[in-house]
Amino acid sequence: MAACTHDHSCEEHDCSSDWSLYKHIDLPKVSALNEAVPGSVKSVFKAWEQRLSISEGHLESNEGDPELIVFIPFTSDVKIKSISIIGGSDGTSPSKMRAFINRDGIDFSDAQTMQPVQEWELAENTEGLLEYQTRYSRFQGVGSLTLHFPDNYGGDTSEIHYIGLKGEATQLRRDVVATIVYELMPNPSDHNFETPLLQEPALECYFPSGGPGRVLKKLIQLELDDFLHLLPELNCKDSTRSTLICKTFSKILNCMPLCI
């Protein structure tokens, strides 16, 4: 996919606000495979106006091996519209990029055999004025992003000085998601049905061994968009029980406007 250039002047528009997803990166947990200096990957995530700054260092692969993998977890679910990469000079800039979402622990063997959500041919982009559009519908509810850079423009190492992410963050924190997923396998003795709403037979019949409990209470508190972003987190393909849970949530979603 070809890169796009900015369609406005940054002197008249606050580009920093467009590329603000770096604020939602869980920076202490960012990591890279094949980085020459451990921890140097964290230096490539910064404000747009600092993208050309070299004072904090850069990410570089080990000598003779240009391949890099960068793992980027977020503190809340995000929607990613486009990505900007500033590479090094003299052939060290990455020439390809492959993206995987919500997949932890990807190594080089995985990256070479797995189908990415999207991949791009990268141009040498020393000023950061090129951006690579995502297939936006596929980059919803992103809790983590893994970028694989398999090759460069002929240099002995690959260098990355800046990774910018354009998009928006939801209000759904990752710790809330973890709590809700835990509650999908509840202990009936833990549940306390305090309101007539949570004792509705029409809702209660969807749940085996008890009523909707804290799961439904949490869902009702969420915005509709945030609820939709939960669906990729609810592993719906591993078992009959998981399928039942997802069908149950679909029914709840359909009735939520009436319930609320």
TIMAR-762306 format. One record per residue: residue in three letters; x, y, z of N, C-alpha, C, O in turn. Coordinates in steps of 0.02 Angstrom, whole numbers, plus 32768, in hexadecimal, padded with zeros to 4 digits. Layout:
! TIMAR-762306
ALAXYZXYZXYZXYZ;...
This chain:
! TIMAR-762306
MET802A7FC48000800080008000802C803E8000805C80438026;ALA801B806D7FD5804480A97FCF803A80D7800B800680D5802D;ALA806D80FF80178069812F804E8044816D80388042817E7FFC;CYS802781908068800681CF805B802E8207807C804E81FD80B0;THR802D8242805E804C827C807C801782A380A17FDB82998097;HIS802D82D080CD7FFE82FC80F07FD7832680BE7FF2833C808C;ASP7F97833080CE7F6D835880A27F63839F80BD7F3383C180AB;HIS7F9083B480E97F8B83F881057FD0840F811B7FFF83E7811E;SER7FD5844E812A8014846981458013846481907FE3847881B1;CYS8049844981AC804D844381F5805684868217804F848B8254;GLU806584BA81F0806984FD820E80248517821D801B85428249;GLU7FF184FD81F97FAD851482037F8384E2822A7F4A84F1823D;HIS7F9E84A882367F79847382567FA58452828B7FE1844A8280;ASP7F88844182C47FAE842182FA7FB583D682EB7F8B83AE82FF;CYS7FEC83C482C87FF7837E82B78002835382F57FF3831882F5;SER801C8372832A8029834C83667FEA832B83817FEC82F3839B;SER7FB1834E837C7F72833283947F5C82F7836A7F3A82CA8384;ASP7F6E82F6832A7F5C82BE82FF7F83827F83117F688247830D;TRP7FC1828883277FED825083357FF682468380802E823C8398;SER7FBF824983A57FC4824A83EE7FBC8205840E7FBA8200844B;LEU7FB781D083E67FAE818E84047FEA8177842E7FE481488455;TYR802381988424805D8185844D804F818F8497806E816E84C1;LYS802081BB84A8800E81C684EE7FEA818A850C7FE781828549;HIS7FCF816084E17FA9812584F97FD180E584F37FB680AE84FC;ILE801180EB84E2803D80B084E0805580A08527806980CC854C;ASP805280608538806C8049857980B88042857380D2800B856B;LEU80DA807B85758121807E8563814E804E8589817A8030856B;PRO8144804485CB8170801585EE816C7FCE85D2819B7FA685DB;LYS81357FBD85B1812C7F798598813D7F73854D81397F3C8531;VAL81507FAA852D81657FA784E781A67F7F84E281D27F85850D;SER81AC7F5684AF81E87F2D84A781F87F23845D81CE7F308432;ALA82347F0C844F82497EFE840A82747EC0840982987EB28439;LEU82717E9C83D2829D7E6383C782D47E77839682C77E988364;ASN83117E6283A5834D7E70837D83657EB8838283877ED08355;GLU83547EDA83B8836E7F1E83C183B57F1983DC83C37EF28409;ALA83E17F4283C184287F4083D484327F59841C845C7F3E8440;VAL840C7F8C842F84107FA8847283CE7F998496839B7FB58484;PRO83CF7F6F84C983917F5D84EC836C7F9B8505838A7FC78524;GLY832B7F9D84F883027FD5850F8301801184E382DB804084EF;SER832B801284AF832F804E848482EF805A845C82E380928445;VAL82C6802684548288802E842E825A8063844D823480838429;LYS825E806D848E8232809D84AF823E80E584968212810F849C;SER827A80F2847C828B813684678268814C8428826781888418;VAL824A811E8402822C813083C181E4814883C981C6815E8398;PHE81C9814484058184815A84118186819E8434819981A3846E;LYS817181D2841081768216842A8145824284058125822D83D5;ALA81408280841B811382B083FC812882BE83B4816282B983A3;TRP80F782D0838B810382DD8344813A8312833A8165830A8310;GLU8136834783618166837E835881AD836A836C81DD838D835C;GLN81B58332838F81F7831983A2820F82DF8376824182BF8386;ARG81EB82D2834181F882968319823E829582FA825B826082EF;LEU825B82D182ED829E82D482CE82D582DB8301831082DD82EF;SER82C382DD834182F582E38376831C82A2837C82FF826C837E;ILE835E82A883818388826C838883A9826883CD83D2823C83DA;SER8396829683F983B7829A843A83A8825D846683D1824B8490;GLU836E823E845C835B82058487836E81C28469835E818E8485;GLY839181C3843083A7818584128375816A83E08344818C83CE;HIS8380812D83C88355810F8396835980C3839D838280A883C2;LEU832D80A18379832D8058837883588040833E835080578305;GLU83858011834C83AF7FF5831883B47FAA832183B87F918359;SER83B37F8682E983B97F3D82ED84027F2982F784307F5282F2;ASN840C7EEA830684507ED0830D84747ECF82CA84547EC88295;GLU84B57ED582CB84DF7ED8828F84D47E99826484D57E61827C;GLY84C97EA6822384C07E6F81F4847C7E4F81F384707E2081CE;ASP844E7E69821A84097E4D821D83D77E87822083CD7EA38255;PRO83B97E9981E7838E7ED481E583487ECA820183227EFA8206;GLU83367E8D821382F17E7F822782E27E99826D830C7E93829A;LEU82A77EB6827682917ED082B782487EBE82C382217EBA8294;ILE82387EB3830281F27EAD831781E87EDD8351820F7EDE8381;VAL81B37F06834E81A47F368383815F7F26839F812E7F23837A;PHE815B7F1C83E0811C7F0D840281057F4B8427812A7F678450;ILE80C77F62841980AD7FA18434806B7F94845880377F8F8437;PRO806B7F8E849A802C7F8884BF80107FCD84D180357FFD84D8;PHE7FCE7FD184D87FAD801084E87F8C800C852C7F7B7FD68544;THR7F838046854A7F628049858C7F16804885857EF3803B85B5;SER7EFD805785497EB58052853A7EAF803B84F27EDE804184CB;ASP7E75802184E17E6A800D849B7E6F804A846E7E5780808480;VAL7E8C804284337E94807984047E7B806483C07E74802983B0;LYS7E6D809783977E5E808E83507E9680B083297EA480EB8333;ILE7EB5808B82FC7EF080A582D97EDE80B482907EC98087826B;LYS7EE880F3827C7ED8810882387F158104820A7F0F80F181D0;SER7F4F811682247F8B811581FA7FC9811182267FC7811F8262;ILE800080FE8205804080F482278076811A82018077811B81C4;SER80A48139822680DC815C8207811D813E822281248132825E;ILE814C813181F5818C8114820881C4814081ED81C7814E81B1;ILE81F181568219822E8179820382688149820F827781368247;GLY8289813681D882C2810981DD8304812D81D88306816B81D8;GLY8339810781D5837C812381D183918132818A836B8128815B;SER83CE8149818283EA81598140841781208128842180EF814C;ASP8432812980EC846380F980D1844980B280CF846D808380DF;GLY840B80AA80BA83EE806780B183D5804680EF83C1800C80ED;THR83D78068812983C280498168837880508176835F803581A7;SER83548075814D830C807E815782E7803E814582F680208111;PRO82B78028816D82907FEC815C826B7FF5811A8254802B810A;SER82677FBF80F482467FC280B282017FA180B281DA7FA98083;LYS81F27F7C80E781B17F5A80EC81997F5D813481C17F608163;MET81577F5B813C813A7F5A817F80FC7F2E817D80D37F328150;ARG80F67F0381B080BD7ED681B6809F7EE081FC80C57EE4822D;ALA805D7EE28201803C7EF1824180117EB782597FEE7E978231;PHE80157EAA829A7FEA7E7982BB7FCA7E9C82F77FEB7EC48318;ILE7F8C7E8E83057F6B7EAE833D7F537E7A83707F3E7E43835F;ASN7F587E8F83B07F407E6783E87F5D7E2083E87F3B7DF083F8;ARG7F9E7E1C83D77FC27DDC83D980037DE683FF80327E0483E5;ASP80067DCD843B80417DD5846580757D9F845580637D68843F;GLY80B47DAF846080E87D7C845D80FB7D64841881147D2D8411;ILE80EF7D8C83E481027D7983A1814E7D7B8399816D7DAE83A9;ASP816C7D44838181B47D44837381BF7D438328818F7D478301;PHE81FD7D3E8312820C7D4382CB81EE7D0882A481D87D10826C;SER81EE7CCD82C381D07C9382A281857C9D8298816B7C8F8262;ASP81637CB782CC811C7CC682C6810F7CFA828F80E37CF18265;ALA81367D2F8291812B7D66826281347D51821A81127D6C81ED;GLN81607D21820E816C7D0B81C981367CDC81B0812F7CD38173;THR81127CBC81DD80E07C8B81C980987CA381D2806B7C8A81B0;MET808C7CD381FE80497CEB820B80337D1E81D6805C7D4281BA;GLN7FF27D2081CA7FD67D52819C7FCD7D9481C27FA97D9581F4;PRO7FEC7DCA81AB7FE37E0A81CE7F9E7E2781C07F7D7E158190;VAL7F897E5481EB7F4B7E7981DF7F537EA681A17F247EAF817B;GLN7F907EC181997F9F7EEC815F7FEA7EF08157800F7EE98188;GLU80027EFC811A80497F06810E80537F3E80DC80277F4C80B2;TRP808C7F5E80E0809C7F9880B680E37F93809B810F7F7680BA;GLU80ED7FAF806081307FBE804681418004805E811B80338052;LEU8179800C8080818B804D809D81BB8073807081E880578051;ALA81B080B5806D81DF80E1804C821080FD8080820180FE80BB;GLU824A811480698278813680978259817A80A8824B81A2807C;ASN8250818680E8822581BD80FF824A81E38136823A81DC8171;THR827B820B812382A7822B815482868265817A829D827781AF;GLU82518281815E823082BB817E81EF82A781A281D282D081C5;GLY81DA826A819A819C825581BA815E8272819B812B827881BC;LEU81618285815B812882A4813A80FE8272811480CC828480F5;LEU81118232811680EA81FD80F780C581D7812E80E081CC8164;GLU808881C3811F80638199814D8043816081278032816780EC;TYR803C81288148802280EB81297FDD80DD81467FD680CE8181;GLN7FAB80E1811A7F6680D881307F5A808F81437F7280618121;THR7F34808581787F1E8042818A7EDB803281697EB8805F8152;ARG7ECB7FF381667E877FDF81567E607FE981977E5D7FBD81C2;TYR7E438023819E7E2C803C81DE7DFC800C82027DFF8006823F;SER7DD17FEB81DD7DA17FBE81FC7DC47F84821F7DA67F65824C;ARG7E017F74820C7E267F3D822B7E4E7F5482687E667F2B828F;PHE7E557F9582707E7F7FAF82A67E537FD182DB7E61800982F1;GLN7E1D7FAF82EE7DF17FC583247DFE7F9B83627E117F61835C;GLY7DF57FB8839C7DFE7F9283DA7E437F7483E07E4A7F3B83F5;VAL7E777F9B83CF7EBB7F8383D07ED87F8A84177EE07FC28430;GLY7EE67F5284377F067F5384797F517F4F84757F747F6784A1;SER7F6A7F30843F7FB27F2E84337FBE7F2983E97F977F0C83C4;LEU7FF57F4783D380097F48838D80507F2D8388807C7F4383AB;THR80597EFC835C809C7EE1834F80AF7EF28307808C7EE082D8;LEU80E87F1482FF81007F2782BD813F7EFE82AC816E7EFB82D3;HIS813D7EDF827381757EB6825B81967ED9822081757EE881EE;PHE81D67EE6822681FD7F0681F0822F7ED181D682657EC981F2;PRO821D7EAE81A082477E75818B82867E88816482B47E608160;ASP82887EC5814882C27ED5811E82CB7F21811A82A17F478132;ASN83037F3680FC83117F7D80F4832A7F8B80AD83237F618080;TYR83487FC580A383607FD9806183A97FC8805583CC7FEB8031;GLY83C07F92807384037F79806484377F85809984707F708091;GLY84257FA780D084567FB5810584657F77812E843F7F47812E;ASP849D7F78815284B07F40817E84827F3B81BA84797F0581D6;THR84667F7381CE84357F74820583F87F9C81EF83FA7FC081BE;SER83C27F94821583877FBE820B83837FF1824383907FE1827D;GLU836F802E82328367806282658320807F82608306808A8229;ILE8303808B829A82C280AD829E82CA80E582D182DE80DA830A;HIS82B9812282BD82C0815C82E8827C81738304827A81968337;TYR8246815F82E48204817782FA81CF814782E081D0813282A7;ILE81A08137830C8163811482F98128813E831281208147834E;GLY8100815782E380C6818082F48086815B82E48082813982B1;LEU80548162830F8014814183067FDD817583087FD5819A8339;LYS7FB6817882D37F7E81A782CF7F3D818082DB7F33814A82BF;GLY7F12819B83057ED3817A83137EB3819883517EBC81D38360;GLU7E8E816F83747E6D818683B17E6A814E83E47E69811383D2;ALA7E68816184227E63813084597E1B812D84717DF981608474;THR7E0480F284837DC380EB84A27DCB80F884ED7E0381028505;GLN7D9480F985107D96810385587D9A80C2857E7D9980C185BC;LEU7DA0808A85597DA1804985797DE88036858A7E108027855D;ARG7DF9803685CA7E3C802585E07E487FDA85DB7E197FB285DF;ARG7E877FC785D17E977F8085CA7E897F5A860B7E787F1F8608;ASP7E907F7986457E837F5586837E387F47868B7E267F1586AA;VAL7E0D7F72866D7DC57F65866F7DB57F2886447D8D7EFE8657;VAL7DD57F2486097DCB7EEA85DE7DDD7EAA86027DB87E7985FF;ALA7E167EAA86257E2C7E6E86487DF97E5A867D7DEC7E1E8687;THR7DDC7E8B86A07DAA7E7C86D37D6C7E5D86B47D517E2D86D0;ILE7D557E78867C7D197E5E865C7D247E1886427CF97DED864A;VAL7D5E7E0B86237D6C7DC886097D6D7D9686437D557D5E863C;TYR7D897DAA867D7D897D7F86B87D427D6E86CD7D337D3686E0;GLU7D167DA086C97CD17D9786DF7CA97D6B86B07C717D5786C1;LEU7CC37D5C86747C9E7D3186477C9A7CEA86617C6F7CC4864B;MET7CC57CD7868E7CC37C9586AD7CB67C9E86F87CE17C8D8721;PRO7C7B7CB8870A7C6F7CCC874F7C607C91877E7C4D7C5B8768;ASN7C6A7C9E87BE7C547C7187F27C0F7C8888087C097CC08820;PRO7BDA7C5F88007B977C7788117B917C9288577B697CBF8863;SER7BB87C7788867BB37C9088CB7BCC7CD788D37BBF7CF78905;ASP7BF17CF088A07C0B7D3488A37BD77D6888917BE17DA3889E;HIS7B9F7D5388747B717D8388567B3C7D9A88877B207D7388AD;ASN7B2F7DDA88857AFE7DF988B07ACF7E2288847AE37E57886B;PHE7A927E0B887B7A647E2C884D7A3C7E6088747A0D7E4F8899;GLU7A4F7E9E886A7A357ED4889479FA7EF9887679D77F1C889B;THR79EE7EF3883579BA7F1A8815798C7EEE87ED79A17EB887D7;PRO794B7F0387E3791E7EDC87B979397ED18773792D7E9D8754;LEU795E7F02875879797EFC871579A47EBD870F799E7E9886DE;LEU79CE7EB1874179FC7E78873E79DA7E37874E79FA7E02874B;GLN79997E38876079747DFB876E79417DED873779177DC0873E;GLU79437E14870079147E0A86CA791B7DC386AF79527DAF869C;PRO78E57D9B86AD78EA7D57869279037D56864B79277D288637;ALA78F07D89862379057D8985DD79507D8D85D6796C7D7385A6;LEU79717DAF860679BA7DB2860479D97D78862A7A0B7D5C8614;GLU79BA7D65866179D77D32868C79DA7CEF86687A087CC88674;CYS79AA7CE1863B79A97CA1861A79E47C9785EB79F27C5F85D6;TYR7A067CCD85DA7A3F7CC785AD7A7D7CAC85D17AAC7C9685B0;PHE7A7D7CAE86127AB97C9C86387AAF7C5A865D7A7F7C558684;PRO7ADA7C2986537AD47BEB867A7AEA7BF786C27B157C2186D0;SER7ACC7BD286EF7AE07BD287367ADE7C1887547B0F7C2D8774;GLY7AA87C3B874B7AA47C7D876A7A937CB387397A907CA886FD;GLY7A877CEF87547A757D28872A7AB07D4D870E7AE97D348713;PRO7AA67D8786F07ADB7DAC86CE7B107DC886FC7B4A7DCF86E7;GLY7AFF7DD9873A7B327DEE876B7B5C7E2987567B467E568732;ARG7B9B7E27876D7BC77E6187647BD87E6C871A7BE67EA58706;VAL7BD87E3686F27BE77E3F86AB7BB67E70868B7BCB7EA0866C;LEU7B767E6386947B437E8E86767B467ED486937B3F7F05866E;LYS7B517EDA86D47B567F1C86F27B8F7F4486D37B887F7F86C6;LYS7BC77F2286C87C007F4586A97BF07F5886617C017F8F864B;LEU7BCF7F2C863C7BBF7F3B85F67B8F7F7685F17B977FA085C4;ILE7B5F7F7A861D7B2F7FB0861B7B517FF386287B3B80278610;GLN7B887FF2864F7BAC802F865E7BD6804786237BEA80818621;LEU7BE4801B85F47C10802C85BC7BEB805185857BAF8047857C;GLU7C0F807A85617BF4809785247BEE805F84F07C13802E84F2;LEU7BBE806784C27BB1803384907BF0802584677BFF7FEA845A;ASP7C14805984517C50804E84297C848026844F7CA47FFA8433;ASP7C8B803584907CBC801184B87CA97FC884BE7CD47F9C84BE;PHE7C677FBA84C57C517F7584C97C637F4F84897C7A7F16848D;LEU7C597F6F84507C6A7F4E84117CB47F3D840D7CC67F0A83F0;HIS7CDF7F68842A7D267F5B84287D3A7F2184557D717F068450;LEU7D0C7F0C84837D1C7ED384AD7D197E9184877D3B7E61849A;LEU7CF27E8E84527CE67E4E84317D257E2A841C7D287DED8425;PRO7D597E4C84017D977E2783F17DB97E09842E7DE07DDA8428;GLU7DAA7E25846A7DCA7E0C84A77DA87DCC84BF7DC57DA884E8;LEU7D6B7DBE84A87D447D8684C27D4F7D4A84967D257D3B846B;ASN7D847D27849F7D9A7CF084767D5F7CC484627D4D7C968486;CYS7D417CD284287D017CB484167D087C7883E87CD77C6383C9;LYS7D427C5B83E37D4A7C2483B37D677BE583D17D727BB483AE;ASP7D727BE584137D947BAC84307D657B76844B7D7A7B3C8452;SER7D277B87845A7CFC7B5584797CB37B67846F7CA27BA0845D;THR7C897B35847B7C407B4184777C2C7B7484AA7C007B9E849D;ARG7C4B7B7284E67C397BA2851B7C497BE985057C227C168511;SER7C827BF384E57C947C3584CE7C637C4E84997C517C898499;THR7C4E7C20846D7C1E7C33843A7BDC7C49845A7BBE7C7A8446;LEU7BC77C23848E7B8A7C3484B27B907C7984D27B617CA084D1;ILE7BCA7C8784EF7BD57CC885107BCD7D0084DD7BAC7D3284EB;CYS7BEC7CF884A27BE97D2D84707BA27D3684567B8D7D6F8449;LYS7B7E7CFF844D7B387D0584377B0F7D27846D7AE27D50845F;THR7B1E7D1784AB7AFC7D3784E47B077D8284E37AD87DA884EB;PHE7B467D9884DA7B557DDF84D97B337E02849F7B1F7E3C84A4;SER7B2C7DDF84667B097DFD842E7AC07E0B84407AA57E3F842E;LYS7AA17DDC84637A5C7DE684787A577E2084AA7A297E4984A7;ILE7A877E2284D97A877E58850A7A907E9B84E77A6F7ECC84F8;LEU7ABD7E9D84B67ACA7EDB84917A8B7EF3846F7A7D7F2F846F;ASN7A647EC584537A267ED8843179F27EF5846179CA7F20844E;CYS79F37EDE849F79C07EF584CE79D87F2D84FB79B17F4A8520;MET7A197F3D84F87A347F6F85267A127FB385227A067FD18557;PRO7A017FCD84E679DE800E84E5799D800D850C798B803F852C;LEU79797FD3850A793A7FCE852E79477FC9857979237FE585A2;CYS797C7FA4858A798B7F9A85D1799F7FDB85F2798B7FEB862A;ILE79C8800285CE79E3804085EA79AE807685EA79BB80AE8600;
